[in-house]
């Protein structure tokens, strides 16, 4: 999907409704911004309530948890 949007006079971004709906953005929702290969990536950060509604029990060892946590921290540093 490619849609033209605009940047406000103070640098605000105004994603069109179709894009907000496509990625599930809702008013007052927090988002994660990151730059990758010269492009701005915007990802919604789900609330803990949303996560708990969808979460399924997962069996994971302590070692796997620490590996996952370390990898996630490394990815978020970029």
N, CA, C and O atoms as CSV, one atom per row, in Angstrom:
chain,resi,resn,atom,element,x,y,z
A,1,UNK,N,N,0.846,-1.170,0.000
A,1,UNK,CA,C,0.000,0.000,0.000
A,1,UNK,C,C,0.892,1.234,0.000
A,1,UNK,O,O,1.801,1.342,0.824
A,2,UNK,N,N,0.647,2.140,-0.894
A,2,UNK,CA,C,1.387,3.394,-0.961
A,2,UNK,C,C,0.379,4.533,-0.995
A,2,UNK,O,O,-0.473,4.597,-1.882
A,3,UNK,N,N,0.483,5.425,-0.027
A,3,UNK,CA,C,-0.437,6.558,0.083
A,3,UNK,C,C,0.394,7.795,0.415
A,3,UNK,O,O,1.314,7.730,1.230
A,4,UNK,N,N,0.074,8.902,-0.207
A,4,UNK,CA,C,0.774,10.152,0.065
A,4,UNK,C,C,0.161,10.801,1.292
A,4,UNK,O,O,-1.060,10.890,1.419
A,5,UNK,N,N,1.029,11.258,2.203
A,5,UNK,CA,C,0.594,11.958,3.401
A,5,UNK,C,C,1.264,13.313,3.454
A,5,UNK,O,O,1.746,13.816,2.439
A,6,UNK,N,N,1.293,13.902,4.633
A,6,UNK,CA,C,1.936,15.206,4.770
A,6,UNK,C,C,2.619,15.319,6.126
A,6,UNK,O,O,2.346,14.562,7.058
A,7,UNK,N,N,3.512,16.290,6.197
A,7,UNK,CA,C,4.191,16.640,7.438
A,7,UNK,C,C,3.723,18.037,7.812
A,7,UNK,O,O,3.735,18.939,6.975
A,8,UNK,N,N,3.310,18.225,9.064
A,8,UNK,CA,C,2.812,19.517,9.526
A,8,UNK,C,C,3.927,20.536,9.675
A,8,UNK,O,O,5.109,20.209,9.560
A,9,UNK,N,N,3.537,21.766,9.930
A,9,UNK,CA,C,4.489,22.876,10.032
A,9,UNK,C,C,5.466,22.704,11.197
A,9,UNK,O,O,6.545,23.297,11.187
A,10,UNK,N,N,5.104,21.902,12.196
A,10,UNK,CA,C,5.975,21.651,13.342
A,10,UNK,C,C,6.626,20.272,13.269
A,10,UNK,O,O,7.200,19.801,14.251
A,11,UNK,N,N,6.537,19.632,12.115
A,11,UNK,CA,C,7.149,18.323,11.934
A,11,UNK,C,C,6.254,17.155,12.278
A,11,UNK,O,O,6.708,16.011,12.268
A,12,UNK,N,N,4.981,17.413,12.585
A,12,UNK,CA,C,4.068,16.326,12.933
A,12,UNK,C,C,3.794,15.469,11.706
A,12,UNK,O,O,3.743,15.959,10.578
A,13,UNK,N,N,3.620,14.187,11.955
A,13,UNK,CA,C,3.261,13.271,10.876
A,13,UNK,C,C,1.767,13.007,10.934
A,13,UNK,O,O,1.200,12.838,12.013
A,14,UNK,N,N,1.138,12.972,9.780
A,14,UNK,CA,C,-0.296,12.745,9.696
A,14,UNK,C,C,-0.580,11.567,8.771
A,14,UNK,O,O,-0.920,11.767,7.605
A,15,UNK,N,N,-0.442,10.325,9.282
A,15,UNK,CA,C,-0.733,9.176,8.420
A,15,UNK,C,C,-2.219,9.132,8.082
A,15,UNK,O,O,-3.058,9.303,8.966
A,16,UNK,N,N,-2.553,8.906,6.821
A,16,UNK,CA,C,-3.954,8.819,6.425
A,16,UNK,C,C,-4.680,7.666,7.130
A,16,UNK,O,O,-4.060,6.707,7.590
A,17,UNK,N,N,-5.990,7.787,7.197
A,17,UNK,CA,C,-6.826,6.826,7.902
A,17,UNK,C,C,-6.574,5.396,7.430
A,17,UNK,O,O,-6.518,4.478,8.249
A,18,UNK,N,N,-6.420,5.197,6.120
A,18,UNK,CA,C,-6.205,3.845,5.581
A,18,UNK,C,C,-4.949,3.207,6.167
A,18,UNK,O,O,-4.939,2.014,6.471
A,19,UNK,N,N,-3.891,4.002,6.326
A,19,UNK,CA,C,-2.651,3.465,6.911
A,19,UNK,C,C,-2.819,3.191,8.399
A,19,UNK,O,O,-2.351,2.165,8.893
A,20,UNK,N,N,-3.476,4.088,9.118
A,20,UNK,CA,C,-3.696,3.876,10.553
A,20,UNK,C,C,-4.493,2.598,10.786
A,20,UNK,O,O,-4.179,1.808,11.676
A,21,UNK,N,N,-5.524,2.409,9.975
A,21,UNK,CA,C,-6.341,1.199,10.114
A,21,UNK,C,C,-5.557,-0.054,9.735
A,21,UNK,O,O,-5.710,-1.099,10.368
A,22,UNK,N,N,-4.719,0.048,8.705
A,22,UNK,CA,C,-3.961,-1.120,8.224
A,22,UNK,C,C,-3.017,-1.670,9.286
A,22,UNK,O,O,-2.790,-2.879,9.349
A,23,UNK,N,N,-2.457,-0.781,10.132
A,23,UNK,CA,C,-1.528,-1.274,11.160
A,23,UNK,C,C,-2.129,-1.227,12.557
A,23,UNK,O,O,-1.441,-1.510,13.538
A,24,UNK,N,N,-3.404,-0.873,12.655
A,24,UNK,CA,C,-4.096,-0.923,13.943
A,24,UNK,C,C,-3.821,0.240,14.872
A,24,UNK,O,O,-3.932,0.092,16.089
A,25,UNK,N,N,-3.462,1.409,14.325
A,25,UNK,CA,C,-3.232,2.580,15.179
A,25,UNK,C,C,-4.560,3.135,15.668
A,25,UNK,O,O,-5.517,3.276,14.908
A,26,UNK,N,N,-4.590,3.447,16.966
A,26,UNK,CA,C,-5.787,4.020,17.577
A,26,UNK,C,C,-5.378,5.307,18.290
A,26,UNK,O,O,-4.206,5.475,18.627
A,27,UNK,N,N,-6.326,6.220,18.527
A,27,UNK,CA,C,-5.983,7.466,19.221
A,27,UNK,C,C,-5.277,7.200,20.554
A,27,UNK,O,O,-5.660,6.305,21.307
A,28,UNK,N,N,-4.255,7.984,20.822
A,28,UNK,CA,C,-3.473,7.960,22.064
A,28,UNK,C,C,-2.617,6.703,22.227
A,28,UNK,O,O,-2.020,6.504,23.285
A,29,UNK,N,N,-2.549,5.866,21.215
A,29,UNK,CA,C,-1.729,4.658,21.274
A,29,UNK,C,C,-0.253,5.053,21.155
A,29,UNK,O,O,0.095,5.965,20.405
A,30,UNK,N,N,0.585,4.373,21.885
A,30,UNK,CA,C,2.022,4.605,21.764
A,30,UNK,C,C,2.548,3.851,20.549
A,30,UNK,O,O,2.052,2.780,20.197
A,31,UNK,N,N,3.566,4.435,19.918
A,31,UNK,CA,C,4.181,3.805,18.756
A,31,UNK,C,C,5.688,3.786,18.928
A,31,UNK,O,O,6.256,4.589,19.668
A,32,UNK,N,N,6.317,2.870,18.240
A,32,UNK,CA,C,7.770,2.755,18.229
A,32,UNK,C,C,8.246,3.292,16.887
A,32,UNK,O,O,7.814,2.822,15.835
A,33,UNK,N,N,9.145,4.286,16.924
A,33,UNK,CA,C,9.740,4.832,15.710
A,33,UNK,C,C,11.157,4.296,15.596
A,33,UNK,O,O,11.888,4.237,16.585
A,34,UNK,N,N,11.541,3.908,14.394
A,34,UNK,CA,C,12.939,3.548,14.155
A,34,UNK,C,C,13.270,3.836,12.708
A,34,UNK,O,O,12.392,3.868,11.846
A,35,UNK,N,N,14.547,4.043,12.457
A,35,UNK,CA,C,15.013,4.295,11.102
A,35,UNK,C,C,15.778,3.074,10.648
A,35,UNK,O,O,16.674,2.592,11.341
A,36,UNK,N,N,15.417,2.578,9.476
A,36,UNK,CA,C,16.076,1.390,8.921
A,36,UNK,C,C,16.310,1.644,7.440
A,36,UNK,O,O,15.367,1.896,6.690
A,37,UNK,N,N,17.554,1.578,7.029
A,37,UNK,CA,C,17.925,1.811,5.627
A,37,UNK,C,C,17.382,3.143,5.112
A,37,UNK,O,O,16.920,3.231,3.974
A,38,UNK,N,N,17.438,4.175,5.949
A,38,UNK,CA,C,16.989,5.497,5.543
A,38,UNK,C,C,15.481,5.669,5.496
A,38,UNK,O,O,14.992,6.661,4.955
A,39,UNK,N,N,14.733,4.721,6.054
A,39,UNK,CA,C,13.271,4.789,6.052
A,39,UNK,C,C,12.767,4.824,7.483
A,39,UNK,O,O,13.327,4.180,8.370
A,40,UNK,N,N,11.710,5.580,7.695
A,40,UNK,CA,C,11.081,5.642,9.010
A,40,UNK,C,C,10.100,4.487,9.141
A,40,UNK,O,O,9.207,4.323,8.309
A,41,UNK,N,N,10.266,3.698,10.173
A,41,UNK,CA,C,9.372,2.574,10.452
A,41,UNK,C,C,8.560,2.952,11.690
A,41,UNK,O,O,9.125,3.352,12.709
A,42,UNK,N,N,7.253,2.826,11.603
A,42,UNK,CA,C,6.354,3.135,12.716
A,42,UNK,C,C,5.591,1.862,13.058
A,42,UNK,O,O,4.915,1.285,12.206
A,43,UNK,N,N,5.704,1.428,14.309
A,43,UNK,CA,C,5.025,0.213,14.747
A,43,UNK,C,C,4.221,0.503,16.005
A,43,UNK,O,O,4.741,1.116,16.937
A,44,UNK,N,N,2.968,0.078,16.048
A,44,UNK,CA,C,2.184,0.283,17.263
A,44,UNK,C,C,2.729,-0.556,18.411
A,44,UNK,O,O,3.186,-1.681,18.210
A,45,UNK,N,N,2.675,0.001,19.607
A,45,UNK,CA,C,3.048,-0.739,20.810
A,45,UNK,C,C,1.737,-1.137,21.482
A,45,UNK,O,O,1.020,-0.274,21.989
A,46,UNK,N,N,1.421,-2.403,21.492
A,46,UNK,CA,C,0.146,-2.819,22.080
A,46,UNK,C,C,0.136,-2.604,23.590
A,46,UNK,O,O,1.176,-2.658,24.247
A,47,UNK,N,N,-1.048,-2.362,24.123
A,47,UNK,CA,C,-1.179,-2.213,25.572
A,47,UNK,C,C,-1.051,-3.592,26.212
A,47,UNK,O,O,-1.201,-4.613,25.541
A,48,UNK,N,N,-0.776,-3.614,27.496
A,48,UNK,CA,C,-0.656,-4.889,28.207
A,48,UNK,C,C,-1.992,-5.631,28.168
A,48,UNK,O,O,-2.024,-6.861,28.135
A,49,UNK,N,N,-3.084,-4.883,28.173
A,49,UNK,CA,C,-4.407,-5.513,28.091
A,49,UNK,C,C,-4.579,-6.248,26.761
A,49,UNK,O,O,-5.087,-7.368,26.722
A,50,UNK,N,N,-4.144,-5.599,25.659
A,50,UNK,CA,C,-4.237,-6.235,24.345
A,50,UNK,C,C,-3.367,-7.489,24.267
A,50,UNK,O,O,-3.759,-8.494,23.673
A,51,UNK,N,N,-2.203,-7.417,24.863
A,51,UNK,CA,C,-1.295,-8.568,24.847
A,51,UNK,C,C,-1.894,-9.724,25.633
A,51,UNK,O,O,-1.851,-10.873,25.194
A,52,UNK,N,N,-2.452,-9.412,26.798
A,52,UNK,CA,C,-3.020,-10.477,27.620
A,52,UNK,C,C,-4.251,-11.110,26.988
A,52,UNK,O,O,-4.519,-12.291,27.211
A,53,UNK,N,N,-5.001,-10.349,26.206
A,53,UNK,CA,C,-6.165,-10.896,25.513
A,53,UNK,C,C,-5.753,-11.950,24.489
A,53,UNK,O,O,-6.453,-12.944,24.293
A,54,UNK,N,N,-4.613,-11.726,23.839
A,54,UNK,CA,C,-4.172,-12.603,22.758
A,54,UNK,C,C,-3.136,-13.632,23.191
A,54,UNK,O,O,-2.893,-14.602,22.472
A,55,UNK,N,N,-2.532,-13.437,24.337
A,55,UNK,CA,C,-1.412,-14.282,24.739
A,55,UNK,C,C,-1.849,-15.721,24.994
A,55,UNK,O,O,-2.874,-15.988,25.621
A,56,UNK,N,N,-1.046,-16.615,24.492
A,56,UNK,CA,C,-1.231,-18.043,24.734
A,56,UNK,C,C,-0.058,-18.508,25.607
A,56,UNK,O,O,1.050,-17.990,25.472
A,57,UNK,N,N,-0.285,-19.463,26.485
A,57,UNK,CA,C,0.820,-19.952,27.309
A,57,UNK,C,C,1.958,-20.503,26.438
A,57,UNK,O,O,1.726,-21.212,25.458
A,58,UNK,N,N,3.165,-20.165,26.816
A,58,UNK,CA,C,4.346,-20.614,26.083
A,58,UNK,C,C,5.284,-21.280,27.069
A,58,UNK,O,O,5.548,-20.764,28.155
A,59,UNK,N,N,5.776,-22.429,26.668
A,59,UNK,CA,C,6.775,-23.099,27.504
A,59,UNK,C,C,8.142,-22.742,26.955
A,59,UNK,O,O,8.426,-22.933,25.773
A,60,UNK,N,N,8.993,-22.215,27.846
A,60,UNK,CA,C,10.329,-21.791,27.446
A,60,UNK,C,C,11.252,-22.001,28.641
A,60,UNK,O,O,10.866,-21.779,29.789
A,61,UNK,N,N,12.445,-22.421,28.359
A,61,UNK,CA,C,13.410,-22.619,29.442
A,61,UNK,C,C,13.992,-21.265,29.847
A,61,UNK,O,O,13.890,-20.289,29.105
A,62,UNK,N,N,14.591,-21.219,31.014
A,62,UNK,CA,C,15.225,-19.995,31.492
A,62,UNK,C,C,16.331,-19.573,30.537
A,62,UNK,O,O,16.495,-18.384,30.263
A,63,UNK,N,N,17.088,-20.533,30.031
A,63,UNK,CA,C,18.168,-20.224,29.094
A,63,UNK,C,C,17.617,-19.614,27.805
A,63,UNK,O,O,18.174,-18.645,27.288
A,64,UNK,N,N,16.525,-20.178,27.287
A,64,UNK,CA,C,15.913,-19.632,26.072
A,64,UNK,C,C,15.396,-18.216,26.316
A,64,UNK,O,O,15.516,-17.347,25.452
A,65,UNK,N,N,14.823,-17.988,27.492
A,65,UNK,CA,C,14.327,-16.660,27.838
A,65,UNK,C,C,15.469,-15.653,27.835
A,65,UNK,O,O,15.320,-14.574,27.263
A,66,UNK,N,N,16.601,-15.968,28.454
A,66,UNK,CA,C,17.728,-15.046,28.497
A,66,UNK,C,C,18.302,-14.801,27.113
A,66,UNK,O,O,18.696,-13.677,26.803
A,67,UNK,N,N,18.360,-15.831,26.269
A,67,UNK,CA,C,18.831,-15.635,24.888
A,67,UNK,C,C,17.891,-14.704,24.129
A,67,UNK,O,O,18.339,-13.800,23.424
A,68,UNK,N,N,16.585,-14.928,24.277
A,68,UNK,CA,C,15.599,-14.088,23.609
A,68,UNK,C,C,15.706,-12.641,24.094
A,68,UNK,O,O,15.685,-11.710,23.289
A,69,UNK,N,N,15.820,-12.456,25.403
A,69,UNK,CA,C,15.916,-11.120,25.978
A,69,UNK,C,C,17.161,-10.384,25.483
A,69,UNK,O,O,17.110,-9.193,25.175
A,70,UNK,N,N,18.273,-11.109,25.411
A,70,UNK,CA,C,19.520,-10.513,24.930
A,70,UNK,C,C,19.390,-10.104,23.463
A,70,UNK,O,O,19.819,-9.013,23.085
A,71,UNK,N,N,18.801,-10.969,22.635
A,71,UNK,CA,C,18.606,-10.660,21.221
A,71,UNK,C,C,17.659,-9.473,21.051
A,71,UNK,O,O,17.919,-8.593,20.229
A,72,UNK,N,N,16.581,-9.435,21.805
A,72,UNK,CA,C,15.637,-8.332,21.726
A,72,UNK,C,C,16.306,-7.018,22.114
A,72,UNK,O,O,16.105,-6.006,21.443
A,73,UNK,N,N,17.084,-7.016,23.168
A,73,UNK,CA,C,17.814,-5.806,23.587
A,73,UNK,C,C,18.775,-5.349,22.505
A,73,UNK,O,O,18.897,-4.153,22.242
A,74,UNK,N,N,19.457,-6.295,21.879
A,74,UNK,CA,C,20.397,-5.954,20.812
A,74,UNK,C,C,19.661,-5.311,19.640
A,74,UNK,O,O,20.124,-4.311,19.090
A,75,UNK,N,N,18.515,-5.878,19.256
A,75,UNK,CA,C,17.752,-5.341,18.127
A,75,UNK,C,C,17.207,-3.951,18.422
A,75,UNK,O,O,17.149,-3.116,17.520
A,76,UNK,N,N,16.806,-3.683,19.656
A,76,UNK,CA,C,16.241,-2.394,20.001
A,76,UNK,C,C,17.301,-1.296,20.094
A,76,UNK,O,O,16.962,-0.112,20.071
A,77,UNK,N,N,18.574,-1.667,20.197
A,77,UNK,CA,C,19.643,-0.681,20.257
A,77,UNK,C,C,19.858,-0.015,18.912
A,77,UNK,O,O,20.430,1.073,18.859
A,78,UNK,N,N,19.420,-0.629,17.825
A,78,UNK,CA,C,19.655,-0.072,16.489
A,78,UNK,C,C,18.631,0.910,16.109
A,78,UNK,O,O,18.687,1.468,15.014
